[in-house]
Amino acid sequence: MSLKLFHICFIVICVICALGFGAWCLLIPDLPVMFTWMGSISLAGAAFLLIYGIRFIRKSKNIIV
């Protein structure tokens, strides 16, 4: 497995985990307010990771695996 492929897989796994945690924090009704903040930050982080992943894929198209 190349470093490029590992990097893309790691970004995808991180986005999935951040989305799952953010959804869990925001959809459970009886959690404290701190979980709402953590869920929001997690969803924002997932969005930034997704943007980073797309930019990385576009930039690394010229790299031979």
N, C-alpha and C positions, 0 to 999 in steps of 0.2 A: 504494500500500500504506500503510495507516494505521500509526501508531506502536504501537497496541495489537496488531495482527496481527504486526508485525515482532518485538515483544517476545515473543509466544507462540512464534513460529517459532524465535527465537534460544534460548529456553529448551529447546525440544524438541531442537534440534541439540546443545546443550550436554549434555543428559541422555544422548543417544545416544553422544556422544563419550566421556563419563565412564564409561558402562557398558562400552563397547568397550575402553577402556584398562584399566579395572579387571579385566575378564575376561581380557584378554591378560596382565596382570601376574600373575594368580593361576593361570592354566592352563598357562603355560610352566614346566616343571619345573626347568630348570637355571639359573634366574636367581638372583641373590643375594637375601638377606633384605630388602634395601632395597626391592626391587620388590614384595615381599609387603605391606610397609607402604604403599607408594604405591598399590597396587591396592585395599587396604582403604579408604584415605582417599578414593580416587576413587569407590568404590561408595557410601561414606557421603555424599560430595558430590552424587552423582547422586540419592540418596534425598532430600536436603534441597532440591535443585533441583526435584524432582518435587512435593514438598509445596508449595514456593513457587509453582510454576506453577499448581497446582490452586487455591491461595488467591487468586492473581492473577486467574484466570479467574472465580472466584466473585465477587470484589470488583468486577470491571470489567464485569459483566453490564449494569449500568445505564448504562454509557458508550456513547453512540451513535457508531458508526464513521463 
